[in-house]
Structures are given as structure tokens and as C-alpha cells.
Amino acid sequence: MEEFRRRKAAHQAVIDRIREYDSKTGKVCYTRFFNTDFSVFDIDEESPLAPMRYTHKTPSKYTNSLGRQVYDVSDSVNILSVKIVSSDVGFPLKVYGTVIARDYLDFKCVYLFRRSTEDYQLINSEDQSLILTGPTRGLVLLDSIYFEVDLKIKDDQGKKDQELSKGLCVIDGILMGGEEHGHVGREDLDSRLSTVEVKFAVVKLAVEATLEIKVLKGDFYGEITACTSRIQDRLVLHDSKAGGVICDGTGMLQLWRRVVTVGMKDMLLLTVATQASDVATASATRTINFTPHVNGAEEDEITCGAVKILIKVNWSLFQL
């Protein structure tokens, strides 16, 4: 009985912490994932699951309802953008905080955006996305995917920083799983001083692609994006204009994101656009296609303008 009371109290303490009144909606809402037993689940624990879990393994098959031997592939989502589509305090905004995803694999924290007050991102308009640095592995759309938003505005006038957005939005995996083809969707979160839009692409029967890009010749300055043959909305993997380290000492290009999920019947399309650092438009553009696999890796070299790069794609299932 004592153990039961202890666990009940521990669970309730977390529930009380993640239920808050929101002045924008006039409601008491959950601000974080809540559908679990918090006496044994650490709500702040980061997911330990890495990408490429089957890249160097031979995945097993199972017998489906038609008696065929098939691989265990699931639907997934690619997060296309997270935008502040309306602000009660206008723009520009110095934004910091976190955006977290949770999926069926372990429901632990997978960070999409994580910045401290000293490392804020300047958002100039509703058209500008947060610079996403995750997910660091493929997300499974088997049950639901939960997004926890906790964004603040840095104040330089000596005042207390304001809460810009705080709350929870959900992609319903059961509802999305009933659709035959992948598509682009969005979930909006109205809270605090803003509306945040999470834009995503549903990927049917997906595998995980983890990318490595090395500069073999020349100095790279430009943008690298990814999409699939079925859904042309692009994920930004690298944009030199945003600043930061472009290449490390070995020539490896520093990617904001390096994981993309691709349907087994689709193609992965990577587009490389190079430009001079003082020119606004691309001086050269190349697109290269890759056919998805359940494991293994493949490489290809491309020349784009004066730059030669090596692209490596590591394929994997992303089930446990």
C-alpha cells in the first residue's frame, strides 16, 4: 500500500506540473506528453535510440497476412518546418527554447529545436522557420507523434523574458495510417502570445536515410535540401547563409539535420546549390537520386560548380 501511495503521488506531481492555464485559449491544457505512468517514466529523458540501427545488420522478415515474407516497415513523418505563423507582439523576435517530438518507439524526448537564451534565433517574419536540428533518428507514425513546444522571447531591455508558445500538439497515427498515400499536413498550436505551425510530410512504408556529405574539392557555400519523389516539399539540411561552421577539419559538411525518412516505393532526392558568398542566387545546382534500401550504405560523387562533394547515404529500418 505504501508503494502504491508513493507511485500515485509521484505520478500526480508530474501531472500537476504539466497542466497549465493558457491565457490565449482561456483553458487549462496539458503542455507535455501525459499518456503514461510518471511514477516510472522520466518525462525529461532524451531518447537513447540512435540512427542507423540496422545499417550494418541483416534485418529479419516476418510473414504477413498474405503469407509473404516481408520486412517490418512502418509509416513515418518528415518534419518540414516549425513556424511562428502569428505573433501577438509582432516581429522580429529573439526566440529560444525547445521543440520536442515523441514517438511510439520509446516516447522519450527527440529534440527538433533546442537553444539557450544566449543562442537565440532571430525570427523576422511569419514565413521564417525555426532552424531545426532534429530529429536525430527516424520517427515512427504507428500510434501518435507528440510535439511539445516551449518557446520564449529574449528581452534586451532588462525585462523578464516572455513565454511565446507553450503546449502540446499531436499527429494522429491511427487516422493518418488509414490513408493510402503520403501527404503534407500541419498542426497548429495556439498558446501564450502566438500560433505555432508544425508542417510535416507523412511517409508511407518508410526507411531511414542518414546522410554524410564531404567536400572533396573547392570551398562549399550554399544550400542542401532533401525531398522524396512523391512529396516535393523540401527539408533544409544545410544553409551556409545562416552562419556557423560549414566544414570541419576533415572536410565533412556540417548538416543541421542528417536524417530523412523515405518510402520504399519512393526515391530520395538531394539538391545541392552552390553560390559565391557575396551572391544572392545559386551559381550551380545539382540533384541526385537514391533508391531506398532496408540496410547498407551507398556513396556517390557529384560536381556542382567549382565544388566536388561525396554524398554517403546510410540506410536502415528504424524499428527496435
NUDREN-410924 format. One record per residue (C-alpha): residue number from 1; residue in three letters; x, y, z. Coordinates in steps of 0.001 Angstrom, whole numbers. Example, Ala and Ser with C-alpha at 12.3 -4.5 7.8 and 13.67 -1.06 7.14 Angstrom:
! NUDREN-410924
<atom num="1" residuo="ALA" px="12300" py="-4500" pz="7800"/>
<atom num="2" residuo="SER" px="13670" py="-1060" pz="7140"/>
//
This chain:
! NUDREN-410924
<atom num="1" residuo="MET" px="0" py="0" pz="0"/>
<atom num="2" residuo="GLU" px="2855" py="2377" pz="804"/>
<atom num="3" residuo="GLU" px="4417" py="1712" pz="-2609"/>
<atom num="4" residuo="PHE" px="1077" py="2420" pz="-4295"/>
<atom num="5" residuo="ARG" px="750" py="5758" pz="-2493"/>
<atom num="6" residuo="ARG" px="4322" py="6691" pz="-3376"/>
<atom num="7" residuo="ARG" px="3800" py="5957" pz="-7055"/>
<atom num="8" residuo="LYS" px="453" py="7740" pz="-7147"/>
<atom num="9" residuo="ALA" px="1992" py="10836" pz="-5577"/>
<atom num="10" residuo="ALA" px="4948" py="10781" pz="-7981"/>
<atom num="11" residuo="HIS" px="2627" py="10491" pz="-10975"/>
<atom num="12" residuo="GLN" px="328" py="13256" pz="-9757"/>
<atom num="13" residuo="ALA" px="3244" py="15610" pz="-9116"/>
<atom num="14" residuo="VAL" px="4218" py="15465" pz="-12787"/>
<atom num="15" residuo="ILE" px="603" py="15817" pz="-13958"/>
<atom num="16" residuo="ASP" px="226" py="18939" pz="-11820"/>
<atom num="17" residuo="ARG" px="3406" py="20374" pz="-13332"/>
<atom num="18" residuo="ILE" px="2410" py="19843" pz="-16970"/>
<atom num="19" residuo="ARG" px="-1166" py="21172" pz="-16705"/>
<atom num="20" residuo="GLU" px="-1265" py="24948" pz="-17019"/>
<atom num="21" residuo="TYR" px="-3774" py="27693" pz="-17683"/>
<atom num="22" residuo="ASP" px="-3283" py="29386" pz="-21044"/>
<atom num="23" residuo="SER" px="-4483" py="32977" pz="-21246"/>
<atom num="24" residuo="LYS" px="-4761" py="32890" pz="-25050"/>
<atom num="25" residuo="THR" px="-7241" py="29997" pz="-25128"/>
<atom num="26" residuo="GLY" px="-8738" py="30520" pz="-21670"/>
<atom num="27" residuo="LYS" px="-8301" py="26819" pz="-20912"/>
<atom num="28" residuo="VAL" px="-6267" py="24568" pz="-18652"/>
<atom num="29" residuo="CYS" px="-4220" py="22382" pz="-21013"/>
<atom num="30" residuo="TYR" px="-1512" py="19762" pz="-20953"/>
<atom num="31" residuo="THR" px="1762" py="21301" pz="-22066"/>
<atom num="32" residuo="ARG" px="3598" py="17983" pz="-22402"/>
<atom num="33" residuo="PHE" px="3002" py="14307" pz="-23188"/>
<atom num="34" residuo="PHE" px="769" py="12881" pz="-20464"/>
<atom num="35" residuo="ASN" px="-404" py="9409" pz="-21513"/>
<atom num="36" residuo="THR" px="1901" py="7316" pz="-19323"/>
<atom num="37" residuo="ASP" px="2713" py="6377" pz="-15727"/>
<atom num="38" residuo="PHE" px="5046" py="9076" pz="-14439"/>
<atom num="39" residuo="SER" px="5972" py="7073" pz="-11364"/>
<atom num="40" residuo="VAL" px="8241" py="5015" pz="-13632"/>
<atom num="41" residuo="PHE" px="8657" py="7271" pz="-16701"/>
<atom num="42" residuo="ASP" px="11119" py="10182" pz="-16757"/>
<atom num="43" residuo="ILE" px="9441" py="12928" pz="-18788"/>
<atom num="44" residuo="ASP" px="12755" py="14724" pz="-19379"/>
<atom num="45" residuo="GLU" px="14840" py="11747" pz="-20524"/>
<atom num="46" residuo="GLU" px="16261" py="12044" pz="-24035"/>
<atom num="47" residuo="SER" px="15724" py="9090" pz="-26357"/>
<atom num="48" residuo="PRO" px="18872" py="6936" pz="-26404"/>
<atom num="49" residuo="LEU" px="17961" py="5393" pz="-29766"/>
<atom num="50" residuo="ALA" px="20477" py="6293" pz="-32451"/>
<atom num="51" residuo="PRO" px="20011" py="6277" pz="-36232"/>
<atom num="52" residuo="MET" px="21472" py="3531" pz="-38464"/>
<atom num="53" residuo="ARG" px="20449" py="730" pz="-36093"/>
<atom num="54" residuo="TYR" px="20161" py="-1746" pz="-38988"/>
<atom num="55" residuo="THR" px="22664" py="-235" pz="-41437"/>
<atom num="56" residuo="HIS" px="25252" py="-2908" pz="-40708"/>
<atom num="57" residuo="LYS" px="22811" py="-5701" pz="-39823"/>
<atom num="58" residuo="THR" px="20627" py="-8047" pz="-41854"/>
<atom num="59" residuo="PRO" px="17069" py="-7305" pz="-40682"/>
<atom num="60" residuo="SER" px="14716" py="-10217" pz="-40204"/>
<atom num="61" residuo="LYS" px="11462" py="-10673" pz="-42092"/>
<atom num="62" residuo="TYR" px="8053" py="-11775" pz="-40910"/>
<atom num="63" residuo="THR" px="5115" py="-13497" pz="-42598"/>
<atom num="64" residuo="ASN" px="2308" py="-11072" pz="-43409"/>
<atom num="65" residuo="SER" px="-1419" py="-11808" pz="-43751"/>
<atom num="66" residuo="LEU" px="-900" py="-12870" pz="-47379"/>
<atom num="67" residuo="GLY" px="1714" py="-15416" pz="-46392"/>
<atom num="68" residuo="ARG" px="4581" py="-13384" pz="-47825"/>
<atom num="69" residuo="GLN" px="7928" py="-12779" pz="-46176"/>
<atom num="70" residuo="VAL" px="8331" py="-9008" pz="-45763"/>
<atom num="71" residuo="TYR" px="10406" py="-6523" pz="-43791"/>
<atom num="72" residuo="ASP" px="8889" py="-4710" pz="-40822"/>
<atom num="73" residuo="VAL" px="8497" py="-1192" pz="-42223"/>
<atom num="74" residuo="SER" px="6243" py="1447" pz="-40702"/>
<atom num="75" residuo="ASP" px="4857" py="4818" pz="-41676"/>
<atom num="76" residuo="SER" px="6862" py="7855" pz="-40659"/>
<atom num="77" residuo="VAL" px="6900" py="11648" pz="-40857"/>
<atom num="78" residuo="ASN" px="9460" py="14186" pz="-42004"/>
<atom num="79" residuo="ILE" px="9226" py="17496" pz="-40160"/>
<atom num="80" residuo="LEU" px="9299" py="20128" pz="-42886"/>
<atom num="81" residuo="SER" px="9193" py="23273" pz="-40771"/>
<atom num="82" residuo="VAL" px="8156" py="24836" pz="-37480"/>
<atom num="83" residuo="LYS" px="6991" py="28432" pz="-37917"/>
<atom num="84" residuo="ILE" px="5551" py="31180" pz="-35748"/>
<atom num="85" residuo="VAL" px="2711" py="31999" pz="-38123"/>
<atom num="86" residuo="SER" px="1252" py="34716" pz="-35913"/>
<atom num="87" residuo="SER" px="2651" py="36795" pz="-33071"/>
<atom num="88" residuo="ASP" px="696" py="38976" pz="-30666"/>
<atom num="89" residuo="VAL" px="3837" py="41069" pz="-30109"/>
<atom num="90" residuo="GLY" px="4904" py="41421" pz="-33737"/>
<atom num="91" residuo="PHE" px="8282" py="40730" pz="-35316"/>
<atom num="92" residuo="PRO" px="11258" py="40465" pz="-35138"/>
<atom num="93" residuo="LEU" px="11547" py="38008" pz="-32247"/>
<atom num="94" residuo="LYS" px="14601" py="36633" pz="-30467"/>
<atom num="95" residuo="VAL" px="13425" py="33069" pz="-29906"/>
<atom num="96" residuo="TYR" px="14907" py="30341" pz="-27731"/>
<atom num="97" residuo="GLY" px="13629" py="27207" pz="-26000"/>
<atom num="98" residuo="THR" px="12736" py="23720" pz="-27185"/>
<atom num="99" residuo="VAL" px="10548" py="21782" pz="-29570"/>
<atom num="100" residuo="ILE" px="10434" py="18067" pz="-28757"/>
<atom num="101" residuo="ALA" px="8946" py="15086" pz="-30606"/>
<atom num="102" residuo="ARG" px="7932" py="11770" pz="-29043"/>
<atom num="103" residuo="ASP" px="7000" py="8595" pz="-30908"/>
<atom num="104" residuo="TYR" px="5884" py="5026" pz="-30287"/>
<atom num="105" residuo="LEU" px="9413" py="3598" pz="-30141"/>
<atom num="106" residuo="ASP" px="10037" py="4860" pz="-26602"/>
<atom num="107" residuo="PHE" px="8052" py="8124" pz="-26131"/>
<atom num="108" residuo="LYS" px="11252" py="9797" pz="-24919"/>
<atom num="109" residuo="CYS" px="12499" py="13230" pz="-25949"/>
<atom num="110" residuo="VAL" px="13716" py="13667" pz="-29526"/>
<atom num="111" residuo="TYR" px="14773" py="17285" pz="-29928"/>
<atom num="112" residuo="LEU" px="13844" py="19196" pz="-33078"/>
<atom num="113" residuo="PHE" px="14914" py="22600" pz="-31759"/>
<atom num="114" residuo="ARG" px="16971" py="23417" pz="-28665"/>
<atom num="115" residuo="ARG" px="18512" py="26825" pz="-27998"/>
<atom num="116" residuo="SER" px="19540" py="28685" pz="-24866"/>
<atom num="117" residuo="THR" px="18888" py="32353" pz="-24208"/>
<atom num="118" residuo="GLU" px="22439" py="33195" pz="-25333"/>
<atom num="119" residuo="ASP" px="21952" py="31242" pz="-28582"/>
<atom num="120" residuo="TYR" px="18573" py="32639" pz="-29618"/>
<atom num="121" residuo="GLN" px="17345" py="32628" pz="-33229"/>
<atom num="122" residuo="LEU" px="16179" py="35898" pz="-34730"/>
<atom num="123" residuo="ILE" px="12788" py="35410" pz="-36409"/>
<atom num="124" residuo="ASN" px="11937" py="38300" pz="-38721"/>
<atom num="125" residuo="SER" px="8546" py="37209" pz="-40077"/>
<atom num="126" residuo="GLU" px="5864" py="34524" pz="-40061"/>
<atom num="127" residuo="ASP" px="7437" py="32980" pz="-43176"/>
<atom num="128" residuo="GLN" px="10696" py="32090" pz="-41443"/>
<atom num="129" residuo="SER" px="11085" py="28617" pz="-39930"/>
<atom num="130" residuo="LEU" px="12967" py="27757" pz="-36801"/>
<atom num="131" residuo="ILE" px="16311" py="26190" pz="-37694"/>
<atom num="132" residuo="LEU" px="15614" py="22551" pz="-36898"/>
<atom num="133" residuo="THR" px="18460" py="20269" pz="-35821"/>
<atom num="134" residuo="GLY" px="16402" py="17104" pz="-35456"/>
<atom num="135" residuo="PRO" px="15030" py="14553" pz="-35338"/>
<atom num="136" residuo="THR" px="18280" py="12643" pz="-34947"/>
<atom num="137" residuo="ARG" px="16545" py="9379" pz="-35924"/>
<atom num="138" residuo="GLY" px="13505" py="8334" pz="-37936"/>
<atom num="139" residuo="LEU" px="10148" py="8915" pz="-36230"/>
<atom num="140" residuo="VAL" px="7578" py="6110" pz="-36310"/>
<atom num="141" residuo="LEU" px="3952" py="7021" pz="-37047"/>
<atom num="142" residuo="LEU" px="2456" py="3884" pz="-35540"/>
<atom num="143" residuo="ASP" px="401" py="5339" pz="-32702"/>
<atom num="144" residuo="SER" px="679" py="9114" pz="-32444"/>
<atom num="145" residuo="ILE" px="3586" py="11535" pz="-32565"/>
<atom num="146" residuo="TYR" px="3540" py="14202" pz="-29866"/>
<atom num="147" residuo="PHE" px="5126" py="17647" pz="-30183"/>
<atom num="148" residuo="GLU" px="5964" py="19678" pz="-27105"/>
<atom num="149" residuo="VAL" px="6593" py="23360" pz="-27752"/>
<atom num="150" residuo="ASP" px="8246" py="25574" pz="-25136"/>
<atom num="151" residuo="LEU" px="9477" py="28808" pz="-26736"/>
<atom num="152" residuo="LYS" px="10404" py="32100" pz="-25109"/>
<atom num="153" residuo="ILE" px="11282" py="35608" pz="-26277"/>
<atom num="154" residuo="LYS" px="14600" py="37051" pz="-25142"/>
<atom num="155" residuo="ASP" px="14279" py="40605" pz="-23860"/>
<atom num="156" residuo="ASP" px="17208" py="43028" pz="-24112"/>
<atom num="157" residuo="GLN" px="15550" py="45857" pz="-22166"/>
<atom num="158" residuo="GLY" px="16140" py="44388" pz="-18725"/>
<atom num="159" residuo="LYS" px="12634" py="42976" pz="-18505"/>
<atom num="160" residuo="LYS" px="11678" py="39362" pz="-17820"/>
<atom num="161" residuo="ASP" px="11685" py="37110" pz="-20888"/>
<atom num="162" residuo="GLN" px="8178" py="36285" pz="-22117"/>
<atom num="163" residuo="GLU" px="6648" py="32910" pz="-22928"/>
<atom num="164" residuo="LEU" px="5948" py="32898" pz="-26665"/>
<atom num="165" residuo="SER" px="4417" py="29427" pz="-27014"/>
<atom num="166" residuo="LYS" px="3912" py="26502" pz="-24672"/>
<atom num="167" residuo="GLY" px="1801" py="23447" pz="-25295"/>
<atom num="168" residuo="LEU" px="1230" py="20103" pz="-26933"/>
<atom num="169" residuo="CYS" px="59" py="19119" pz="-30407"/>
<atom num="170" residuo="VAL" px="-396" py="15633" pz="-31838"/>
<atom num="171" residuo="ILE" px="-238" py="13842" pz="-35174"/>
<atom num="172" residuo="ASP" px="-2837" py="11062" pz="-35008"/>
<atom num="173" residuo="GLY" px="-1100" py="7947" pz="-36311"/>
<atom num="174" residuo="ILE" px="-4306" py="5915" pz="-36404"/>
<atom num="175" residuo="LEU" px="-6036" py="8499" pz="-38581"/>
<atom num="176" residuo="MET" px="-3030" py="9025" pz="-40847"/>
<atom num="177" residuo="GLY" px="-2400" py="5286" pz="-41123"/>
<atom num="178" residuo="GLY" px="-5738" py="4796" pz="-42846"/>
<atom num="179" residuo="GLU" px="-4652" py="6888" pz="-45812"/>
<atom num="180" residuo="GLU" px="-3179" py="5110" pz="-48824"/>
<atom num="181" residuo="HIS" px="-618" py="7709" pz="-49875"/>
<atom num="182" residuo="GLY" px="1701" py="10076" pz="-48075"/>
<atom num="183" residuo="HIS" px="771" py="13734" pz="-47913"/>
<atom num="184" residuo="VAL" px="1703" py="17052" pz="-46343"/>
<atom num="185" residuo="GLY" px="-142" py="18116" pz="-43194"/>
<atom num="186" residuo="ARG" px="79" py="20686" pz="-40440"/>
<atom num="187" residuo="GLU" px="-775" py="21032" pz="-36778"/>
<atom num="188" residuo="ASP" px="-1268" py="24461" pz="-35211"/>
<atom num="189" residuo="LEU" px="-705" py="25330" pz="-31571"/>
<atom num="190" residuo="ASP" px="-2477" py="28449" pz="-30277"/>
<atom num="191" residuo="SER" px="-944" py="29421" pz="-26955"/>
<atom num="192" residuo="ARG" px="542" py="32284" pz="-24951"/>
<atom num="193" residuo="LEU" px="1497" py="35023" pz="-27447"/>
<atom num="194" residuo="SER" px="1495" py="33169" pz="-30757"/>
<atom num="195" residuo="THR" px="338" py="30463" pz="-33110"/>
<atom num="196" residuo="VAL" px="2989" py="27898" pz="-33993"/>
<atom num="197" residuo="GLU" px="2617" py="25734" pz="-37097"/>
<atom num="198" residuo="VAL" px="4260" py="22311" pz="-37345"/>
<atom num="199" residuo="LYS" px="4337" py="21277" pz="-41008"/>
<atom num="200" residuo="PHE" px="5075" py="17634" pz="-41771"/>
<atom num="201" residuo="ALA" px="5060" py="15046" pz="-44553"/>
<atom num="202" residuo="VAL" px="3553" py="11615" pz="-43906"/>
<atom num="203" residuo="VAL" px="5769" py="8918" pz="-45446"/>
<atom num="204" residuo="LYS" px="4207" py="5522" pz="-46095"/>
<atom num="205" residuo="LEU" px="6186" py="2301" pz="-45506"/>
<atom num="206" residuo="ALA" px="9384" py="4179" pz="-44770"/>
<atom num="207" residuo="VAL" px="13042" py="3510" pz="-44136"/>
<atom num="208" residuo="GLU" px="15608" py="5826" pz="-42600"/>
<atom num="209" residuo="ALA" px="18342" py="7612" pz="-44565"/>
<atom num="210" residuo="THR" px="21240" py="9091" pz="-42576"/>
<atom num="211" residuo="LEU" px="23390" py="11416" pz="-44650"/>
<atom num="212" residuo="GLU" px="27086" py="12260" pz="-44626"/>
<atom num="213" residuo="ILE" px="28488" py="14851" pz="-47030"/>
<atom num="214" residuo="LYS" px="32193" py="15521" pz="-47544"/>
<atom num="215" residuo="VAL" px="33748" py="18310" pz="-49603"/>
<atom num="216" residuo="LEU" px="36465" py="16782" pz="-51802"/>
<atom num="217" residuo="LYS" px="37393" py="19860" pz="-53821"/>
<atom num="218" residuo="GLY" px="36730" py="23578" pz="-53504"/>
<atom num="219" residuo="ASP" px="35077" py="25645" pz="-50778"/>
<atom num="220" residuo="PHE" px="31406" py="24932" pz="-50286"/>
<atom num="221" residuo="TYR" px="28981" py="27794" pz="-49752"/>
<atom num="222" residuo="GLY" px="25315" py="27214" pz="-50472"/>
<atom num="223" residuo="GLU" px="22305" py="25127" pz="-49553"/>
<atom num="224" residuo="ILE" px="21489" py="21419" pz="-49437"/>
<atom num="225" residuo="THR" px="17889" py="20226" pz="-49330"/>
<atom num="226" residuo="ALA" px="16133" py="16855" pz="-49424"/>
<atom num="227" residuo="CYS" px="12737" py="15619" pz="-50532"/>
<atom num="228" residuo="THR" px="11167" py="12434" pz="-51868"/>
<atom num="229" residuo="SER" px="9886" py="11702" pz="-55346"/>
<atom num="230" residuo="ARG" px="6312" py="11576" pz="-54033"/>
<atom num="231" residuo="ILE" px="6392" py="14707" pz="-51854"/>
<atom num="232" residuo="GLN" px="8361" py="17627" pz="-53275"/>
<atom num="233" residuo="ASP" px="8310" py="19825" pz="-50147"/>
<atom num="234" residuo="ARG" px="11932" py="20186" pz="-49117"/>
<atom num="235" residuo="LEU" px="13782" py="19759" pz="-45839"/>
<atom num="236" residuo="VAL" px="16698" py="22142" pz="-45387"/>
<atom num="237" residuo="LEU" px="19749" py="20136" pz="-44325"/>
<atom num="238" residuo="HIS" px="22339" py="22907" pz="-44630"/>
<atom num="239" residuo="ASP" px="22311" py="26619" pz="-45406"/>
<atom num="240" residuo="SER" px="25645" py="28428" pz="-45319"/>
<atom num="241" residuo="LYS" px="23938" py="31831" pz="-45189"/>
<atom num="242" residuo="ALA" px="22688" py="31058" pz="-41687"/>
<atom num="243" residuo="GLY" px="26268" py="31094" pz="-40428"/>
<atom num="244" residuo="GLY" px="28138" py="28725" pz="-38165"/>
<atom num="245" residuo="VAL" px="30716" py="26114" pz="-39127"/>
<atom num="246" residuo="ILE" px="30407" py="24967" pz="-42738"/>
<atom num="247" residuo="CYS" px="33063" py="22219" pz="-42743"/>
<atom num="248" residuo="ASP" px="35133" py="20594" pz="-40034"/>
<atom num="249" residuo="GLY" px="38850" py="19878" pz="-40345"/>
<atom num="250" residuo="THR" px="38271" py="16706" pz="-42369"/>
<atom num="251" residuo="GLY" px="36054" py="18339" pz="-44989"/>
<atom num="252" residuo="MET" px="32828" py="16926" pz="-43571"/>
<atom num="253" residuo="LEU" px="29974" py="19353" pz="-44180"/>
<atom num="254" residuo="GLN" px="28121" py="20292" pz="-41011"/>
<atom num="255" residuo="LEU" px="24446" py="19461" pz="-41541"/>
<atom num="256" residuo="TRP" px="21643" py="20918" pz="-39435"/>
<atom num="257" residuo="ARG" px="19776" py="17670" pz="-39982"/>
<atom num="258" residuo="ARG" px="21057" py="14449" pz="-41450"/>
<atom num="259" residuo="VAL" px="18114" py="12043" pz="-41108"/>
<atom num="260" residuo="VAL" px="15327" py="11781" pz="-43700"/>
<atom num="261" residuo="THR" px="12702" py="9039" pz="-43993"/>
<atom num="262" residuo="VAL" px="11850" py="7710" pz="-47449"/>
<atom num="263" residuo="GLY" px="9037" py="5441" pz="-48618"/>
<atom num="264" residuo="MET" px="10159" py="2102" pz="-50032"/>
<atom num="265" residuo="LYS" px="8355" py="2937" pz="-53293"/>
<atom num="266" residuo="ASP" px="9820" py="6458" pz="-53455"/>
<atom num="267" residuo="MET" px="13206" py="7955" pz="-54265"/>
<atom num="268" residuo="LEU" px="15359" py="10209" pz="-52099"/>
<atom num="269" residuo="LEU" px="16226" py="13442" pz="-53931"/>
<atom num="270" residuo="LEU" px="19109" py="15581" pz="-52685"/>
<atom num="271" residuo="THR" px="19604" py="19012" pz="-54232"/>
<atom num="272" residuo="VAL" px="22914" py="20850" pz="-53884"/>
<atom num="273" residuo="ALA" px="23002" py="24563" pz="-54746"/>
<atom num="274" residuo="THR" px="26339" py="26367" pz="-54576"/>
<atom num="275" residuo="GLN" px="26931" py="30085" pz="-54737"/>
<atom num="276" residuo="ALA" px="29564" py="32694" pz="-54027"/>
<atom num="277" residuo="SER" px="29319" py="34061" pz="-50507"/>
<atom num="278" residuo="ASP" px="28604" py="37549" pz="-51843"/>
<atom num="279" residuo="VAL" px="25979" py="36481" pz="-54411"/>
<atom num="280" residuo="ALA" px="22306" py="36008" pz="-53539"/>
<atom num="281" residuo="THR" px="21436" py="33462" pz="-56238"/>
<atom num="282" residuo="ALA" px="22746" py="29958" pz="-56874"/>
<atom num="283" residuo="SER" px="25584" py="29727" pz="-59371"/>
<atom num="284" residuo="ALA" px="25155" py="25973" pz="-59836"/>
<atom num="285" residuo="THR" px="22537" py="23395" pz="-58854"/>
<atom num="286" residuo="ARG" px="22618" py="19592" pz="-58990"/>
<atom num="287" residuo="THR" px="20044" py="16997" pz="-57916"/>
<atom num="288" residuo="ILE" px="20966" py="13387" pz="-57236"/>
<atom num="289" residuo="ASN" px="18587" py="10467" pz="-56631"/>
<atom num="290" residuo="PHE" px="18948" py="7448" pz="-54339"/>
<atom num="291" residuo="THR" px="16820" py="4284" pz="-54228"/>
<atom num="292" residuo="PRO" px="15846" py="3282" pz="-50666"/>
<atom num="293" residuo="HIS" px="17047" py="64" pz="-49017"/>
<atom num="294" residuo="VAL" px="16416" py="-1576" pz="-45647"/>
<atom num="295" residuo="ASN" px="20122" py="-1608" pz="-44742"/>
<atom num="296" residuo="GLY" px="23582" py="-920" pz="-46121"/>
<atom num="297" residuo="ALA" px="25193" py="2255" pz="-47410"/>
<atom num="298" residuo="GLU" px="25980" py="3831" pz="-50770"/>
<atom num="299" residuo="GLU" px="28142" py="6699" pz="-51985"/>
<atom num="300" residuo="ASP" px="28197" py="8978" pz="-54998"/>
<atom num="301" residuo="GLU" px="30334" py="11923" pz="-56062"/>
<atom num="302" residuo="ILE" px="28910" py="14981" pz="-57766"/>
<atom num="303" residuo="THR" px="30416" py="18189" pz="-59074"/>
<atom num="304" residuo="CYS" px="28423" py="21357" pz="-58557"/>
<atom num="305" residuo="GLY" px="30100" py="24443" pz="-59955"/>
<atom num="306" residuo="ALA" px="33668" py="24513" pz="-58689"/>
<atom num="307" residuo="VAL" px="32901" py="22163" pz="-55801"/>
<atom num="308" residuo="LYS" px="33145" py="18374" pz="-55760"/>
<atom num="309" residuo="ILE" px="31397" py="16567" pz="-52919"/>
<atom num="310" residuo="LEU" px="30948" py="12985" pz="-51762"/>
<atom num="311" residuo="ILE" px="27470" py="12007" pz="-50593"/>
<atom num="312" residuo="LYS" px="27018" py="8916" pz="-48429"/>
<atom num="313" residuo="VAL" px="23574" py="7556" pz="-47561"/>
<atom num="314" residuo="ASN" px="23260" py="5047" pz="-44715"/>
<atom num="315" residuo="TRP" px="20013" py="3072" pz="-44986"/>
<atom num="316" residuo="SER" px="18235" py="1418" pz="-42084"/>
<atom num="317" residuo="LEU" px="14941" py="205" pz="-40745"/>
<atom num="318" residuo="PHE" px="14044" py="2205" pz="-37662"/>
<atom num="319" residuo="GLN" px="12132" py="-344" pz="-35636"/>
<atom num="320" residuo="LEU" px="13522" py="-1566" pz="-32327"/>
//
